[in-house]
Amino acid sequence: MNKQLPTPDRALTIGAHPDDAEFGAGGVLSKWSDRGCEASMLVITDGSKGSWDPAADQEDLVETRRAEQHRSASVLGITGEVVMLGRVDGELEYSMELRETLCWWIRRLRPNVVITHDPWKRYMLHPDHRVTGLVATDGVVAARDHLFFPAQLTGEIGKHRPDAVLYWQADEPDHREDITGYVDRKVAALLCHSSQTQTTMDDAGASALHRERFSARISRRAVEVGRPAGLAAAEAFKLVVP
């Protein structure tokens, strides 16, 4: 059984889209929140392309997804901040400006653990996921050194080095967090993103049967991930000490 991380005082997820963090780390977020962790969620894009409906109004979709993210955070028990950067969905590009922005949030929120996409996952098709993982990683590196973006450093904000970075959907996972007793809350948080049930959740909004099938899929996956570590349910990550 792999050793569990101690509950951090503060944690920060950095996801490309609303619902990414819930898929990748919803269980551990709810577990840590229950144990007193001040978790925060940062979402880089506005989710404006998260629909298969050709008649969907993108401005309405952005507001819907913003509201869904806040509802989901409440279900998870998030006590920190929910930050929506509002970059255009599907058009995210790496830039020094974005790295600086993430560095600032890491320095401001001072997470002990940062959780994000694995930018080195082979065959990851979505460009926003690749960019987010890479710029989040580089933001962690920048945040720990006073020579990166020194204008950010004031009396209230100083350099900050997280204790760990966890990459969800990792290409080579080497750490499993026990989420026994938290799978149902992970599912409930995901279902708060009702605009996405058709696109990413097995059409869970169509009927009770569809919701049950989706819930069963998430539960089954948690059991499979936990089994190698002797855990009843788990989420898997690549663990890096920055």
DAHUKA-V873069 format. One record per helix or strand. SS is the DSSP state (H for helix, E for strand). FROM is the first residue (numbers start at 0). TO is the last residue. Records with the same first field share a line. If there is no record, write none. Layout:
BEGIN
SS = FROM-TO, FROM-TO
END
This chain:
BEGIN
E = 9-14, 37-44, 81-86, 112-116, 163-167, 174-177, 233-239
H = 19-33, 57-75, 95-108, 126-142, 149-151, 182-190, 193-199, 207-226
END
